[in-house]
Amino acid sequence: MRKTHSSEFKAKVVLTSLKEDMPLGQLAARFEINPNLITKWRKHLLANMTSIFSKKFETGPNTANQLADELYKQIGQLKVENEWLKKKSDLIIG
């Protein structure tokens, strides 16, 4: 059965491989993985590095506005439900 690694682990390994001047064999032994994985992950990072800086990954005001709109929508829904429950409880008790 193959072992799967988290994206955090992969990022840690790749960053370590880029920072330290250590042979792949030693680095692989340190993280207990195959040296070919380090090479594969580094190539993947370098091939996709530009997408990190693309607009779809940016968290700017647009994302914040969307989140705020969704939260206001939920608050409004909860207020309506709360008022409805208050009216129903008044009818039952009163």
ABEGO torsion letter per residue (X at the ends): XBBBBBAAAAAAAAAAAAABBBBAAAAAAAAGBBAAAAAAAAAAAAAAAAAAABAAABBBAAAAAAAAAAAAAAAAAAAAAAAAAAAAAAAAAX
